[in-house]
Amino acid sequence: MRKYFLFGILILLIIVGCNKEQPQKDVESKQLPKEKVQNEEKTIKVGKGPDALFLTPDEKFLYVANVE
């Protein structure tokens, strides 16, 4: 019974620790050169090492993978 209690506490601590919002440090914004931009709508702030982009088929979300 004590094992399950300790296991439950451990899982709870992991969940609480993962839910903390970490402040972003050294955030840069990336822009395309003006000659390649057709309609600039917004600048998106990304981390230090944006590596890959994925645009959903409905074009509502853009996912950015960061490598730091």
C-alpha positions, 0 to 999 in steps of 0.5 A: 500500500505504501508503494502505491502512495509513494508512486502516486506522489511521484506521479503528482510531482512530475505532472505539477513540474511539467505544467509550469510555464517556462519563460522563453529566453533569447527569443528571436523573430524570423522574417523572410526577405521582402522579395519573397513575401507575398502578403505579410500578416504577422511576425511570429516569435520563435526560439533560438533554433527554429529547425522545421515548420509544419502547416496544417492542411486547413492552414490554421496552425503553423507548428515550429520545431526548435533546436536549442 
